[in-house]
């Protein structure tokens, strides 16, 4: 299984409703994709002050394997969501960390 972790540093002017719309769009997309197993999104709740480097929210998508993850990455709907994420984060791609791991 591949766990696709994405950590976000949203701009202060991006309202909660816009952030939630991104997460809902990801959830909707993943219900359509073979091999997409689960999605979770939320705020950082770690008590380790300063360790988040300003990345206050994020989401995790679980895929059955690398092929399912790779199909998600090139999906046109994902490409639109990714553009919306980059537009909403501090410094564009500087406000996004992607970390995939095999679990």
C-alpha positions, 0 to 999 in steps of 0.5 A, a space after each residue: 500500500 502507498 500512503 500519499 501524505 501532503 502537508 500544506 501551509 495555506 495563505 492566511 487569506 484562504 477561508 476555511 470554506 475554500 480549504 474544505 472544498 479542496 478536501 471534499 474534491 479530493 474525497 470525491 475524486 478518490 471514490 471514482 479511482 480504482 485502488 484509492 482506499 481511504 482519504 483523511 484531512 485535517 489540521 496539525 494537532 502536534 504538541 511539538 511547537 515549531 516542528 511543523 514549520 508552518 504546515 498547519 493542515 494536510 491530507 493523506 490518501 491511501 492507495 492499494 499500490 504504486 500504480 493506483 497512486 500513479 493513475 491518481 497523479 495524472 488524472 485530470 481532476 487531480 491536476 485541477 485540484 493540485 493547481 487549486 492547492 498551489 494557488 492557495 498556499 504560501 509561496 505556491 509549491 513552497 507551501 506544499 510538502 508531498 511524502 509518499 511511503 510504502 506501508 
